């Protein structure tokens, strides 16, 4: 994949973001409810409402509001949050690392679980382990991620209080990160106790996100592995004396990963969207939790900024999938 192709993809992402901005801006003005009225006490006068509306630029026509807002966004200014009284950009950037770490842990966990389950099912094909894997994937797919989250809270947080069910780290722990990427920073600074505490807090929300994805990946990966095991190159390495386990892990798995990577990239956007409920259930301080607070307060600038952030994450995820696909498939890399 050439640099010219990457620049072209990034360039065409701009019209997509602009279209998302137009749709979101119009919908936020059509939805009933007045965010200004929600900020003022019951005894506020019409003059108070008018002054606050003028302060946030909501007294101008919608077309003019959009032009002013999109011009500010182009300069990197997403406006100020009505409910939190802070810059939208700084609010999103302060919460985004937590969500990215949660999603990455969920994706890695899902891929690891899917690889082990799919390889085990193909290795023991026609025997009870394959039936167990197929039954487990069907059961996991039947339960959405937010129900897994509620089950984890009930069982592992309340009935058997083995793991924490709220927050990102124990407030009493002496850990002062310089960035919002707590896991990465604790690992780089070799602060193992802080890292262990972070993993304990992120484990349940990450598993709630990972399990449905792992089940879907297991089915796709299993089918791809079965097809790969019937190919001529597998027959060749089998003649050379490779064991069945080595063939599955070293030879067949690499080629079977291509459709799995595509599915992972498609599901990435759903994972980011799924963090909204998961973060709310676990009181996890990411942009998903921030989105629920913004909707409850009908905070127009914050909602608009968050949706643009979600759209940008989706575009970058698709670009990352294309790059990974080209690395795994030489034909794409050479074209």
C-alpha positions as CSV (number, residue, x, y, z in Angstrom):
1,X,0.0,0.0,0.0
2,X,1.6,3.2,-1.2
3,X,1.8,6.5,0.6
4,X,-0.2,8.1,-2.2
5,X,-3.1,5.7,-1.6
6,X,-3.1,6.6,2.1
7,X,-3.2,10.3,1.4
8,X,-6.0,9.7,-1.1
9,X,-8.0,7.8,1.5
10,X,-7.4,10.6,4.1
11,X,-8.5,13.2,1.6
12,X,-11.7,11.5,0.8
13,X,-12.4,11.1,4.5
14,X,-13.0,14.9,4.7
15,X,-16.3,14.8,2.7
16,X,-17.5,12.0,4.9
17,X,-16.8,13.9,8.0
18,X,-18.5,17.0,6.5
19,X,-21.6,15.0,5.7
20,X,-21.7,13.6,9.2
21,X,-21.3,17.1,10.6
22,X,-24.3,18.4,8.5
23,X,-26.6,15.5,9.5
24,X,-25.7,15.7,13.2
25,X,-26.0,19.5,13.3
26,X,-29.5,19.5,11.7
27,X,-30.8,16.6,13.7
28,X,-29.7,18.2,17.0
29,X,-31.7,21.3,16.1
30,X,-34.8,19.3,15.1
31,X,-35.0,17.2,18.3
32,X,-37.4,18.7,20.8
33,X,-36.0,20.3,24.0
34,X,-34.1,23.4,24.9
35,X,-30.7,22.9,26.3
36,X,-30.6,26.5,27.6
37,X,-33.8,26.1,29.6
38,X,-32.2,23.0,31.2
39,X,-29.3,25.1,32.5
40,X,-31.4,27.9,34.1
41,X,-33.3,27.7,37.4
42,X,-37.1,27.7,37.3
43,X,-37.3,31.4,38.1
44,X,-35.2,32.5,35.2
45,X,-36.6,35.3,33.1
46,X,-36.9,35.5,29.3
47,X,-34.1,38.0,29.3
48,X,-31.9,35.5,31.1
49,X,-32.7,32.8,28.5
50,X,-32.0,35.3,25.7
51,X,-28.6,36.3,27.0
52,X,-27.5,32.7,27.5
53,X,-28.8,31.8,24.1
54,X,-26.8,34.6,22.5
55,X,-23.7,33.6,24.5
56,X,-23.7,30.1,22.9
57,X,-24.8,31.5,19.5
58,X,-28.1,29.7,19.5
59,X,-30.1,32.8,18.6
60,X,-28.9,33.0,15.0
61,X,-30.5,31.2,12.1
62,X,-29.5,27.5,11.7
63,X,-27.6,28.1,8.5
64,X,-25.5,30.8,10.1
65,X,-24.9,28.7,13.2
66,X,-23.6,25.9,11.0
67,X,-21.3,28.1,9.1
68,X,-19.8,29.6,12.3
69,X,-19.5,26.1,13.9
70,X,-17.9,24.4,10.9
71,X,-15.4,27.3,10.6
72,X,-14.4,26.8,14.2
73,X,-14.1,23.0,13.8
74,X,-11.8,23.6,10.8
75,X,-9.5,25.5,13.1
76,X,-9.7,22.8,15.7
77,X,-12.2,24.6,18.0
78,X,-15.2,22.4,18.7
79,X,-16.9,25.0,21.0
80,X,-17.7,24.9,24.7
81,X,-19.8,22.3,26.5
82,X,-23.1,23.8,27.8
83,X,-23.4,21.5,30.8
84,X,-19.7,21.1,31.8
85,X,-18.6,24.6,30.9
86,X,-15.3,23.4,29.3
87,X,-13.9,23.1,25.8
88,X,-15.4,20.2,23.9
89,X,-12.1,19.3,22.3
90,X,-10.3,19.1,25.7
91,X,-13.2,17.0,27.2
92,X,-13.0,14.5,24.4
93,X,-9.2,14.3,24.4
94,X,-9.2,13.7,28.2
95,X,-11.6,10.8,27.9
96,X,-10.6,9.3,24.6
97,X,-7.5,7.4,25.8
98,X,-9.6,5.4,28.3
99,X,-12.0,4.3,25.6
100,X,-9.2,3.5,23.2
101,X,-7.4,1.3,25.8
102,X,-10.7,-0.4,26.6
103,X,-11.4,-1.2,23.0
104,X,-7.9,-2.4,22.3
105,X,-7.9,-4.7,25.3
106,X,-11.3,-6.0,24.1
107,X,-10.0,-6.6,20.5
108,X,-6.8,-8.3,21.7
109,X,-8.8,-10.5,24.1
110,X,-11.4,-11.4,21.4
111,X,-8.7,-12.3,18.9
112,X,-6.9,-14.5,21.4
113,X,-10.0,-16.3,22.5
114,X,-11.2,-16.7,18.9
115,X,-7.8,-18.1,17.8
116,X,-7.7,-20.6,20.6
117,X,-11.3,-21.7,20.1
118,X,-11.1,-21.9,16.3
119,X,-7.8,-23.9,16.2
120,X,-9.1,-26.2,19.0
121,X,-12.4,-26.8,17.1
122,X,-10.5,-27.6,13.8
123,X,-7.9,-29.7,15.6
124,X,-10.5,-31.9,17.3
125,X,-12.9,-31.8,14.3
126,X,-15.7,-34.3,14.6
127,X,-15.2,-34.8,18.3
128,X,-16.7,-33.3,21.4
129,X,-14.4,-30.3,21.7
130,X,-15.7,-29.0,18.4
131,X,-19.3,-29.4,19.5
132,X,-18.4,-27.6,22.7
133,X,-16.9,-24.7,20.8
134,X,-19.9,-24.5,18.4
135,X,-22.3,-24.5,21.3
136,X,-20.4,-21.9,23.3
137,X,-20.2,-19.5,20.3
138,X,-23.9,-19.9,19.7
139,X,-24.7,-19.1,23.4
140,X,-22.3,-16.1,23.5
141,X,-23.7,-14.6,20.3
142,X,-27.3,-14.9,21.7
143,X,-26.4,-12.6,24.6
144,X,-25.5,-8.9,23.8
145,X,-22.6,-7.2,25.4
146,X,-24.6,-5.1,27.8
147,X,-26.2,-8.2,29.3
148,X,-22.8,-9.7,29.7
149,X,-21.8,-6.6,31.6
150,X,-24.8,-6.8,33.9
151,X,-24.1,-10.5,34.5
152,X,-20.5,-9.7,35.4
153,X,-21.5,-7.0,37.7
154,X,-24.0,-9.3,39.5
155,X,-21.9,-12.4,39.7
156,X,-18.2,-11.2,39.9
157,X,-18.9,-7.8,41.5
158,X,-21.7,-8.4,43.9
159,X,-22.2,-12.1,44.7
160,X,-18.6,-13.0,44.4
161,X,-16.8,-9.7,44.8
162,X,-13.6,-10.7,43.0
163,X,-13.1,-7.8,40.7
164,X,-13.9,-4.1,40.9
165,X,-17.0,-3.0,38.9
166,X,-16.5,0.8,38.7
167,X,-13.8,3.3,37.8
168,X,-10.5,2.9,36.0
169,X,-8.1,2.6,38.9
170,X,-8.2,2.5,42.7
171,X,-8.3,6.2,43.9
172,X,-6.1,5.3,46.8
173,X,-3.3,4.0,44.6
174,X,-0.2,6.2,44.1
175,X,-0.2,6.6,40.4
176,X,0.2,9.9,38.6
177,X,0.2,9.4,34.9
178,X,1.4,12.1,32.6
179,X,-0.9,11.0,29.8
180,X,-4.4,9.5,29.6
181,X,-3.0,6.1,28.5
182,X,-2.8,4.6,31.9
183,X,-2.0,1.0,30.8
184,X,0.7,2.0,28.3
185,X,2.3,4.4,30.8
186,X,2.3,1.9,33.7
187,X,3.9,-0.7,31.4
188,X,6.6,1.6,30.2
189,X,7.3,2.9,33.7
190,X,7.4,-0.7,35.0
191,X,4.9,0.0,37.7
192,X,3.6,-3.5,38.0
193,X,1.2,-2.9,40.9
194,X,-0.5,-0.1,39.2
195,X,-0.6,-2.2,36.0
196,X,-2.2,-5.0,37.9
197,X,-4.8,-2.7,39.4
198,X,-5.6,-1.2,36.0
199,X,-6.0,-4.7,34.5
200,X,-8.4,-5.7,37.3
201,X,-10.6,-2.6,36.6
202,X,-10.6,-3.0,32.9
203,X,-11.0,-6.8,32.7
204,X,-14.8,-7.0,33.2
205,X,-15.8,-4.2,30.7
206,X,-13.3,-5.5,28.2
207,X,-14.6,-9.0,28.4
208,X,-18.2,-7.8,28.1
209,X,-17.2,-6.2,24.8
210,X,-14.9,-9.0,23.7
211,X,-17.1,-12.1,24.1
212,X,-19.6,-11.4,21.3
213,X,-16.8,-10.4,19.0
214,X,-14.8,-13.5,19.9
215,X,-17.8,-15.7,19.1
216,X,-18.2,-14.1,15.7
217,X,-14.5,-14.3,14.9
218,X,-14.4,-17.9,16.0
219,X,-17.0,-18.9,13.4
220,X,-15.3,-17.0,10.6
221,X,-11.8,-18.2,11.6
222,X,-13.0,-21.8,11.9
223,X,-14.4,-21.8,8.4
224,X,-11.3,-20.2,7.0
225,X,-9.1,-22.8,8.8
226,X,-11.1,-25.7,7.4
227,X,-10.7,-24.2,3.9
228,X,-7.0,-23.7,4.4
229,X,-6.4,-27.2,5.7
230,X,-7.7,-28.5,2.3
231,X,-5.3,-26.5,0.2
232,X,-2.3,-27.9,-1.6
233,X,0.3,-26.1,0.4
234,X,-1.0,-27.6,3.6
235,X,-0.8,-31.1,2.0
236,X,2.8,-30.3,1.0
237,X,3.9,-29.4,4.6
238,X,2.0,-32.4,5.9
239,X,4.1,-34.6,3.6
240,X,7.2,-33.0,5.1
241,X,6.2,-34.3,8.5
242,X,4.8,-31.3,10.2
243,X,2.4,-32.1,13.1
244,X,-1.2,-31.2,12.8
245,X,-0.9,-28.6,15.6
246,X,2.1,-27.0,13.9
247,X,0.3,-26.8,10.6
248,X,-2.7,-25.1,12.2
249,X,-0.7,-22.5,14.1
250,X,2.3,-21.9,11.8
251,X,0.8,-22.4,8.3
252,X,-2.9,-22.4,8.0
253,X,-3.7,-19.7,10.6
254,X,-1.8,-17.0,8.7
255,X,-3.8,-17.4,5.5
256,X,-7.1,-17.8,7.5
257,X,-6.5,-14.5,9.2
258,X,-7.3,-12.4,6.1
259,X,-11.1,-12.6,6.3
260,X,-10.9,-12.4,10.1
261,X,-9.0,-9.1,10.0
262,X,-11.7,-7.7,7.7
263,X,-14.4,-8.7,10.2
264,X,-12.4,-7.3,13.1
265,X,-12.2,-3.9,11.4
266,X,-15.9,-3.8,10.6
267,X,-16.7,-4.8,14.2
268,X,-14.3,-2.2,15.6
269,X,-16.8,0.6,15.0
270,X,-19.5,-1.4,16.8
271,X,-17.1,-1.9,19.7
272,X,-16.5,1.8,20.0
273,X,-20.3,2.4,19.9
274,X,-20.8,-0.5,22.4
275,X,-18.6,1.3,24.9
276,X,-21.4,3.8,25.5
277,X,-23.5,1.3,27.5
278,X,-20.5,-0.7,28.9
279,X,-18.8,2.4,30.2
280,X,-22.1,3.6,31.8
281,X,-22.7,0.3,33.5
282,X,-19.1,0.1,34.9
283,X,-18.8,3.9,35.5
284,X,-15.8,3.8,33.3
285,X,-14.5,7.4,32.5
286,X,-14.4,7.2,28.7
287,X,-16.1,9.0,25.8
288,X,-19.0,6.6,26.0
289,X,-19.9,7.6,29.5
290,X,-19.4,11.2,28.4
291,X,-21.8,10.7,25.5
292,X,-24.6,9.6,27.8
293,X,-24.1,12.6,30.1
294,X,-24.2,14.9,27.0
295,X,-27.4,13.3,25.7
296,X,-29.1,13.6,29.2
297,X,-28.2,17.2,29.3
298,X,-28.9,17.8,25.6
299,X,-25.5,19.4,25.4
300,X,-25.4,20.2,21.6
301,X,-21.8,21.2,21.2
302,X,-20.6,18.2,23.1
303,X,-22.8,15.8,21.3
304,X,-21.7,17.1,17.9
305,X,-18.0,16.8,18.9
306,X,-18.5,13.3,20.2
307,X,-20.2,12.1,17.0
308,X,-17.5,13.6,14.9
309,X,-14.9,11.8,17.1
310,X,-16.8,8.5,16.6
311,X,-16.9,9.0,12.9
312,X,-13.2,9.8,12.7
313,X,-12.4,6.6,14.7
314,X,-14.5,4.6,12.3
315,X,-12.6,6.0,9.3
316,X,-9.2,5.4,10.9
317,X,-10.2,1.9,11.8
318,X,-11.1,1.1,8.2
319,X,-7.8,2.5,7.1
320,X,-5.9,0.4,9.6
321,X,-7.8,-2.7,8.3
322,X,-6.8,-2.0,4.7
323,X,-3.1,-1.6,5.8
324,X,-3.2,-4.8,7.8
325,X,-4.9,-6.6,4.9
326,X,-2.2,-5.5,2.5
327,X,0.5,-6.8,4.9
328,X,-1.2,-10.2,5.1
329,X,-2.1,-10.5,1.4
330,X,0.9,-10.0,-1.0
331,X,-1.4,-9.6,-4.0
332,X,-2.9,-6.5,-2.5
333,X,0.5,-5.2,-1.5
334,X,1.8,-5.5,-5.0
335,X,-1.2,-3.9,-6.7
